[in-house]
Structure formats: C-alpha cells, structure tokens
Amino acid sequence: MPDWTSLSIFIGAVLLLLLSPGPNMAFVLSQGMAYGWRGGVASGLGIGVADICLTLLTATGVTTLVASWPPALDLIRYAGVAYLLWLAWKALGSRAGLNLADTPRVPLATVFVRAMGNSLLNPKALLFFMVFLPQFVSPGQGSIAWQLVVLGLVLTLVSGVFHTCLGVFGAALGRGLAARTAGVARLQSWLLAAVLLALALRLALMTQPS
C-alpha cells in the first residue's frame, strides 16, 4: 500500500493532468452534447473501465512488453485512427441527427464501449500508465504490483468522477445550444463528427516516443 504522503501527491498530480485539455475530455464533452447526460455518464464510465484495464496491464508488466516492440504502438495507433474515423462516419451518417428531448438513438452501452475503445486504442494512454504510476511506488511499502493496482484504482476513481461530471456539463451545453439554435440536431451530428475527426488526426500525427 502506498504511503499517504505519496498518495496525496499522486491525487493532486492526477487532478492537474485531468484539468489539462486532452482527447478524453473532448470525447466526453462531445458525447454529452450529442446524447445527453446519460451519454456523458456512459462515456465517463467507459473511460473508467479502460483505466482499470490499463492498470492491470501495467501491474502485470504487459505495457512494458508492448512498449518494448515499437511496431506494436504503431499498430495500436493505426487501429485507433481507423476506429475514430469510423465513429465520425457513423455520426455524419445520421441524417436526422439527435434530439436531446428524445431517447438517444445510440444505445448507452454503445457509447460506453466507444469511450472504452477510444482510451484503449490510444498508445499514449498505455505509455502514460507505464511511466506515470511507477513514479509513486515506494519499494519499502510492499508488493510493487499491488501498489500499482491501488494507484490505478485511485486514478480510476478520480478520473471517473471527473469525466462523469464533464459529461453532465456537456449535456447542459447541448441543451443550451438546442434552446438557441435552429436545426440543432444536424449541427450536433456535425460537431460530434468534427471532434472525432480532430482526435483521429491528432492520433495519426502523434510522434513515436523515443
């Protein structure tokens, strides 16, 4: 178990990182705006489950093994780009768009899986867990693997609450937009597609870490 000093510093660092704009923040906001607060919460939970998966991969040494073979990171990256482009195409393919007053046309389970896939197919997320978590491990405080699991679960909890609140905020933005804009349903579809395309471009142009 990490000591309380390290744990408090870790939580502070996680909060600072979450407050800096990133792909997860953009993704959750767009999902909340497109699918309402339920979509925002579902995407926040999807990211949380992805964080747990990445934690377990880090604790078992799988992330180090993957990172040791550079082509693996490129394969993950290209898969992530293709996935985001597919999601953008799906968003543009909705002719009628979305109406926040109605039940989302996309099942919440689908939003959850999309958010989880968006995180897991980002090689930077894998590298982040591999580099960030071990910095707060204390060799004299017991099993290294167990400390990594504890740190990852704390990160997941903080990240889950943050992204869930962000998704609800995105839904409020969507409602405000709907109250002021005619033809908002189509606009929301284009906005969602634009965010997904921007994330795909960002991932495609990501430089290979040295």
C-alpha contacts under 8 A as a table, 3 or more apart, distances in Angstrom:
res1	aa1	res2	aa2	distance
1	M	141	Q	5.93
1	M	142	G	6.45
1	M	143	S	7.85
1	M	146	W	7.10
1	M	147	Q	5.33
1	M	150	V	7.06
2	P	6	S	6.46
2	P	7	L	6.27
2	P	136	F	7.61
2	P	137	V	6.41
2	P	138	S	6.31
2	P	141	Q	6.12
2	P	147	Q	5.94
2	P	150	V	7.83
2	P	151	L	7.82
3	D	6	S	5.53
3	D	7	L	6.19
3	D	138	S	7.70
3	D	141	Q	7.22
4	W	7	L	4.85
4	W	8	S	6.01
5	T	8	S	5.31
5	T	9	I	6.31
6	S	9	I	5.19
6	S	10	F	5.98
6	S	136	F	6.07
6	S	137	V	7.98
7	L	10	F	4.91
7	L	11	I	6.22
7	L	136	F	7.53
7	L	151	L	7.66
8	S	11	I	5.17
8	S	12	G	6.29
9	I	12	G	5.12
9	I	13	A	6.19
10	F	13	A	5.11
10	F	14	V	6.17
10	F	136	F	6.73
11	I	14	V	5.04
11	I	15	L	6.22
11	I	154	V	7.65
11	I	155	L	7.22
11	I	158	V	7.69
12	G	15	L	5.19
12	G	16	L	6.31
13	A	16	L	5.16
13	A	17	L	6.23
14	V	17	L	5.12
14	V	18	L	6.12
14	V	155	L	6.73
14	V	158	V	7.68
14	V	159	S	7.91
15	L	18	L	5.07
15	L	19	L	6.22
15	L	158	V	7.55
16	L	19	L	5.25
16	L	20	S	6.67
17	L	20	S	5.39
18	L	21	P	7.42
18	L	22	G	7.97
18	L	159	S	7.19
18	L	162	F	7.69
21	P	25	M	6.26
21	P	26	A	7.51
22	G	25	M	5.38
22	G	26	A	6.44
23	P	26	A	5.16
23	P	27	F	6.02
23	P	199	L	6.40
24	N	27	F	5.01
24	N	28	V	6.06
24	N	47	I	7.77
24	N	119	S	7.34
25	M	28	V	5.38
25	M	29	L	6.17
25	M	163	H	7.13
25	M	166	L	7.51
26	A	29	L	5.28
26	A	30	S	6.14
26	A	195	V	7.00
27	F	30	S	5.26
27	F	31	Q	6.21
27	F	115	A	7.53
27	F	195	V	7.19
27	F	196	L	7.40
28	V	31	Q	5.09
28	V	32	G	6.12
28	V	40	G	5.86
28	V	43	S	5.86
28	V	44	G	6.55
28	V	115	A	7.76
28	V	163	H	6.73
28	V	166	L	6.80
28	V	167	G	5.37
28	V	170	G	7.51
29	L	32	G	5.16
29	L	33	M	6.18
29	L	40	G	6.99
29	L	166	L	6.32
29	L	167	G	5.36
29	L	169	F	7.39
29	L	170	G	4.58
29	L	171	A	7.65
30	S	33	M	5.12
30	S	34	A	6.07
30	S	170	G	6.72
30	S	191	L	7.61
30	S	192	L	5.63
30	S	195	V	7.01
31	Q	34	A	5.08
31	Q	35	Y	5.77
31	Q	36	G	7.46
31	Q	39	G	5.80
31	Q	40	G	5.53
31	Q	43	S	6.94
31	Q	111	V	7.63
31	Q	167	G	7.04
31	Q	170	G	7.48
31	Q	192	L	7.36
32	G	35	Y	5.41
32	G	36	G	4.88
32	G	37	W	5.50
32	G	38	R	7.39
32	G	39	G	5.33
32	G	40	G	3.95
32	G	41	V	7.68
32	G	167	G	4.70
32	G	168	V	6.24
32	G	169	F	7.34
32	G	170	G	4.55
32	G	171	A	4.41
32	G	174	G	7.39
33	M	36	G	5.74
33	M	37	W	7.91
33	M	40	G	7.73
33	M	167	G	7.84
33	M	170	G	4.86
33	M	171	A	4.50
33	M	172	A	7.32
33	M	173	L	6.30
33	M	174	G	4.30
33	M	175	R	7.60
33	M	188	Q	7.30
34	A	39	G	7.67
34	A	98	L	6.73
34	A	100	L	7.49
34	A	171	A	7.42
34	A	174	G	6.91
34	A	188	Q	5.91
34	A	189	S	7.10
34	A	192	L	6.82
35	Y	38	R	6.92
35	Y	39	G	4.83
35	Y	40	G	7.17
35	Y	98	L	7.33
35	Y	100	L	6.51
35	Y	104	P	5.68
35	Y	106	V	7.89
35	Y	171	A	7.32
36	G	39	G	5.38
36	G	40	G	6.42
36	G	100	L	5.93
36	G	104	P	7.80
36	G	168	V	7.42
36	G	170	G	7.66
36	G	171	A	4.55
36	G	172	A	7.80
36	G	174	G	7.32
37	W	40	G	4.89
37	W	41	V	6.11
37	W	167	G	6.17
37	W	168	V	4.64
37	W	169	F	7.78
37	W	170	G	7.46
37	W	171	A	4.94
37	W	172	A	7.71
38	R	41	V	5.13
38	R	42	A	6.04
38	R	108	L	7.19
38	R	168	V	7.75
39	G	42	A	5.01
39	G	43	S	6.13
39	G	108	L	6.05
39	G	111	V	6.34
39	G	112	F	7.93
39	G	167	G	7.29
40	G	43	S	5.24
40	G	44	G	6.22
40	G	163	H	7.93
40	G	164	T	6.26
40	G	166	L	7.28
40	G	167	G	3.58
40	G	168	V	5.65
40	G	170	G	7.04
40	G	171	A	6.90
41	V	44	G	5.03
41	V	45	L	6.19
41	V	163	H	7.62
41	V	164	T	4.76
41	V	165	C	7.61
41	V	167	G	5.71
41	V	168	V	6.78
42	A	45	L	5.16
42	A	46	G	6.15
42	A	108	L	6.19
42	A	109	A	7.30
42	A	111	V	6.14
42	A	112	F	4.86
42	A	164	T	7.83
43	S	46	G	4.93
43	S	47	I	6.32
43	S	111	V	5.82
43	S	112	F	4.92
43	S	113	V	7.92
43	S	114	R	7.48
43	S	115	A	5.01
43	S	116	M	7.53
43	S	163	H	7.89
43	S	164	T	7.57
43	S	167	G	7.41
44	G	47	I	5.27
44	G	48	G	6.33
44	G	112	F	7.76
44	G	115	A	7.41
44	G	160	G	5.73
44	G	161	V	7.76
44	G	162	F	7.99
44	G	163	H	4.77
44	G	164	T	4.70
44	G	167	G	6.81
45	L	48	G	4.87
45	L	49	V	6.32
45	L	112	F	6.68
45	L	160	G	6.14
45	L	163	H	7.98
45	L	164	T	7.10
46	G	49	V	5.25
46	G	50	A	6.32
46	G	111	V	7.87
46	G	112	F	4.58
46	G	113	V	6.17
46	G	114	R	7.51
46	G	115	A	5.04
46	G	116	M	4.43
47	I	50	A	4.99
47	I	51	D	6.17
47	I	112	F	7.96
47	I	115	A	5.65
47	I	116	M	5.02
47	I	119	S	6.29
47	I	160	G	7.16
48	G	51	D	5.02
48	G	52	I	6.43
48	G	116	M	7.75
48	G	156	T	5.37
48	G	157	L	7.42
48	G	159	S	6.79
48	G	160	G	5.22
49	V	52	I	5.06
49	V	53	C	6.35
49	V	116	M	6.66
49	V	156	T	7.83
50	A	53	C	5.04
50	A	54	L	6.19
50	A	116	M	5.15
50	A	117	G	7.63
50	A	119	S	6.17
50	A	120	L	6.02
51	D	54	L	5.06
51	D	55	T	6.04
51	D	119	S	7.91
51	D	152	G	7.24
51	D	155	L	7.87
51	D	156	T	5.77
52	I	55	T	4.97
52	I	56	L	6.31
52	I	152	G	6.70
52	I	153	L	6.61
52	I	156	T	6.54
53	C	56	L	5.26
53	C	57	L	6.22
54	L	57	L	4.97
54	L	58	T	6.07
54	L	63	T	7.90
54	L	120	L	7.60
54	L	126	L	6.45
54	L	129	F	6.80
55	T	58	T	5.08
55	T	59	A	6.12
55	T	129	F	6.86
55	T	148	L	7.10
55	T	149	V	6.08
55	T	152	G	5.13
55	T	153	L	7.52
56	L	59	A	5.06
56	L	60	T	6.12
56	L	149	V	6.64
57	L	60	T	5.35
57	L	61	G	6.16
57	L	62	V	4.98
57	L	63	T	5.64
58	T	61	G	5.13
58	T	62	V	5.97
58	T	63	T	5.22
58	T	64	T	7.23
58	T	129	F	6.61
58	T	130	M	5.79
58	T	148	L	7.46
59	A	62	V	7.76
59	A	144	I	7.89
59	A	145	A	4.80
59	A	146	W	7.35
59	A	148	L	5.61
59	A	149	V	6.24
60	T	145	A	6.94
61	G	64	T	5.40
61	G	65	L	6.43
62	V	65	L	4.99
62	V	66	V	6.16
63	T	66	V	5.12
63	T	67	A	6.02
63	T	126	L	6.44
63	T	127	L	7.32
63	T	130	M	6.21
64	T	67	A	5.11
64	T	68	S	6.09
64	T	130	M	6.73
65	L	68	S	5.25
65	L	69	W	7.13
66	V	69	W	5.66
66	V	70	P	7.72
66	V	72	A	6.17
66	V	73	L	7.29
67	A	70	P	6.09
67	A	72	A	7.09
67	A	73	L	6.62
67	A	127	L	7.38
69	W	72	A	5.71
69	W	73	L	7.50
70	P	73	L	5.51
70	P	74	D	6.85
71	P	74	D	5.05
71	P	75	L	6.19
72	A	75	L	5.06
72	A	76	I	6.28
73	L	76	I	5.13
73	L	77	R	6.08
73	L	123	P	5.76
74	D	77	R	4.88
74	D	78	Y	6.05
74	D	123	P	7.96
74	D	208	Q	7.90
75	L	78	Y	5.27
75	L	79	A	6.12
76	I	79	A	5.14
76	I	80	G	6.14
76	I	121	L	5.54
76	I	122	N	6.74
76	I	123	P	6.13
77	R	80	G	5.02
77	R	81	V	6.25
77	R	121	L	6.39
77	R	122	N	6.00
77	R	123	P	5.97
77	R	203	L	6.61
77	R	204	A	7.03
78	Y	81	V	5.01
78	Y	82	A	6.19
78	Y	204	A	7.04
79	A	82	A	5.17
79	A	83	Y	6.08
79	A	121	L	6.58
80	G	83	Y	4.99
80	G	84	L	6.17
80	G	117	G	8.00
80	G	118	N	6.78
80	G	121	L	4.64
80	G	122	N	6.10
80	G	200	A	7.38
80	G	203	L	7.47
81	V	84	L	5.25
81	V	85	L	6.16
81	V	200	A	4.79
81	V	201	L	7.42
81	V	203	L	6.30
81	V	204	A	6.18
82	A	85	L	5.14
82	A	86	W	6.13
82	A	200	A	7.67
83	Y	86	W	5.11
83	Y	87	L	6.31
83	Y	118	N	7.72
84	L	87	L	5.02
84	L	88	A	6.20
84	L	118	N	7.38
84	L	196	L	5.73
84	L	197	L	6.80
84	L	199	L	7.18
84	L	200	A	5.49
85	L	88	A	5.02
85	L	89	W	6.19
85	L	196	L	6.89
85	L	197	L	6.18
85	L	200	A	6.36
86	W	89	W	5.06
86	W	90	K	6.23
87	L	90	K	5.02
87	L	91	A	6.23
87	L	193	A	7.51
87	L	196	L	6.94
88	A	91	A	5.05
88	A	92	L	6.29
88	A	192	L	7.24
88	A	193	A	4.35
88	A	194	A	7.30
88	A	196	L	5.44
88	A	197	L	6.17
89	W	92	L	5.16
89	W	93	G	6.02
89	W	193	A	7.10
90	K	93	G	4.97
90	K	94	S	6.75
91	A	94	S	5.71
91	A	189	S	5.57
91	A	190	W	7.26
91	A	192	L	6.63
91	A	193	A	5.51
92	L	95	R	7.23
92	L	189	S	6.05
92	L	190	W	6.31
92	L	193	A	6.20
94	S	97	G	5.25
94	S	189	S	7.15
95	R	186	R	7.38
96	A	185	A	7.07
96	A	186	R	6.70
97	G	185	A	4.64
97	G	186	R	4.81
97	G	187	L	7.86
97	G	188	Q	7.02
97	G	189	S	5.56
98	L	102	D	7.97
98	L	104	P	7.00
98	L	105	R	7.23
98	L	185	A	4.89
98	L	186	R	7.24
98	L	188	Q	7.15
98	L	189	S	7.10
99	N	102	D	5.54
99	N	103	T	7.92
99	N	104	P	7.52
99	N	185	A	5.72
100	L	103	T	7.29
100	L	104	P	7.22
100	L	174	G	7.85
100	L	175	R	7.15
104	P	107	P	6.68
104	P	108	L	7.82
106	V	110	T	6.58
106	V	111	V	7.20
107	P	110	T	5.26
107	P	111	V	6.73
108	L	111	V	5.01
108	L	112	F	6.19
109	A	112	F	4.97
109	A	113	V	6.23
110	T	113	V	5.12
110	T	114	R	6.07
111	V	114	R	5.06
111	V	115	A	6.23
112	F	115	A	5.33
112	F	116	M	6.28
113	V	116	M	5.04
113	V	117	G	5.98
114	R	117	G	5.08
114	R	118	N	6.02
115	A	118	N	5.06
115	A	119	S	6.46
116	M	119	S	5.36
116	M	120	L	6.22
117	G	120	L	5.10
117	G	121	L	5.85
118	N	121	L	5.51
118	N	122	N	6.57
119	S	122	N	5.47
119	S	125	A	6.68
120	L	123	P	7.50
120	L	125	A	7.20
120	L	126	L	7.50
122	N	125	A	5.54
122	N	126	L	7.02
122	N	203	L	7.42
123	P	126	L	5.07
123	P	127	L	6.27
124	K	127	L	5.02
124	K	128	F	5.87
125	A	128	F	4.95
125	A	129	F	6.38
126	L	129	F	5.46
126	L	130	M	6.33
127	L	130	M	4.96
127	L	131	V	6.07
128	F	131	V	5.30
128	F	132	F	5.55
128	F	133	L	7.97
129	F	132	F	5.26
129	F	133	L	5.63
130	M	133	L	6.41
130	M	134	P	7.05
131	V	134	P	6.25
131	V	135	Q	7.13
132	F	135	Q	5.71
132	F	136	F	7.72
133	L	136	F	5.90
133	L	137	V	7.15
133	L	148	L	6.32
133	L	151	L	6.70
133	L	152	G	7.18
134	P	137	V	5.19
134	P	148	L	6.86
136	F	151	L	8.00
137	V	144	I	6.73
137	V	147	Q	6.29
137	V	148	L	6.98
138	S	141	Q	5.43
138	S	142	G	7.81
138	S	144	I	7.68
139	P	142	G	6.56
139	P	143	S	7.62
139	P	144	I	6.61
142	G	146	W	7.72
142	G	147	Q	7.44
143	S	146	W	5.24
143	S	147	Q	6.28
144	I	147	Q	5.13
144	I	148	L	6.23
145	A	148	L	5.10
145	A	149	V	6.32
146	W	149	V	5.01
146	W	150	V	6.24
147	Q	150	V	5.07
147	Q	151	L	6.11
148	L	151	L	5.13
148	L	152	G	5.98
149	V	152	G	5.04
149	V	153	L	6.11
150	V	153	L	5.17
150	V	154	V	6.23
151	L	154	V	5.12
151	L	155	L	6.13
152	G	155	L	4.99
152	G	156	T	6.04
153	L	156	T	4.87
153	L	157	L	6.16
154	V	157	L	5.13
154	V	158	V	6.28
155	L	158	V	5.25
155	L	159	S	5.85
156	T	159	S	5.05
156	T	160	G	5.69
157	L	160	G	5.10
157	L	161	V	6.27
158	V	161	V	5.41
158	V	162	F	6.18
159	S	162	F	5.05
159	S	163	H	5.98
160	G	163	H	5.32
160	G	164	T	5.95
161	V	164	T	5.21
161	V	165	C	6.20
162	F	165	C	5.33
162	F	166	L	6.15
163	H	166	L	4.77
163	H	167	G	6.04
164	T	167	G	5.06
164	T	168	V	6.39
165	C	168	V	5.13
165	C	169	F	6.21
166	L	169	F	4.96
166	L	170	G	6.14
167	G	170	G	4.94
167	G	171	A	6.31
168	V	171	A	5.05
168	V	172	A	6.43
169	F	172	A	5.05
169	F	173	L	6.33
170	G	173	L	4.99
170	G	174	G	6.22
171	A	174	G	4.94
171	A	175	R	6.28
172	A	175	R	5.09
172	A	176	G	6.19
173	L	176	G	5.06
173	L	177	L	6.12
174	G	177	L	5.02
174	G	178	A	6.11
174	G	188	Q	7.97
175	R	178	A	4.95
175	R	179	A	6.23
176	G	179	A	5.20
176	G	180	R	6.57
177	L	180	R	5.32
177	L	181	T	5.85
177	L	184	V	7.09
178	A	181	T	5.44
178	A	182	A	7.35
178	A	184	V	5.48
178	A	185	A	7.81
181	T	184	V	5.49
183	G	186	R	5.94
183	G	187	L	6.65
184	V	187	L	4.87
184	V	188	Q	6.02
185	A	188	Q	5.24
185	A	189	S	6.53
186	R	189	S	5.16
186	R	190	W	6.42
187	L	190	W	5.16
187	L	191	L	6.04
188	Q	191	L	4.95
188	Q	192	L	6.03
189	S	192	L	5.23
189	S	193	A	6.20
190	W	193	A	5.05
190	W	194	A	6.04
191	L	194	A	5.03
191	L	195	V	6.30
192	L	195	V	5.26
192	L	196	L	6.33
193	A	196	L	5.14
193	A	197	L	6.08
194	A	197	L	5.09
194	A	198	A	6.10
195	V	198	A	5.09
195	V	199	L	6.24
196	L	199	L	5.10
196	L	200	A	6.17
197	L	200	A	4.99
197	L	201	L	6.16
198	A	201	L	5.11
198	A	202	R	6.12
199	L	202	R	5.03
199	L	203	L	6.16
200	A	203	L	5.16
200	A	204	A	6.06
201	L	204	A	5.00
201	L	205	L	6.16
202	R	205	L	5.34
202	R	206	M	6.17
203	L	206	M	5.10
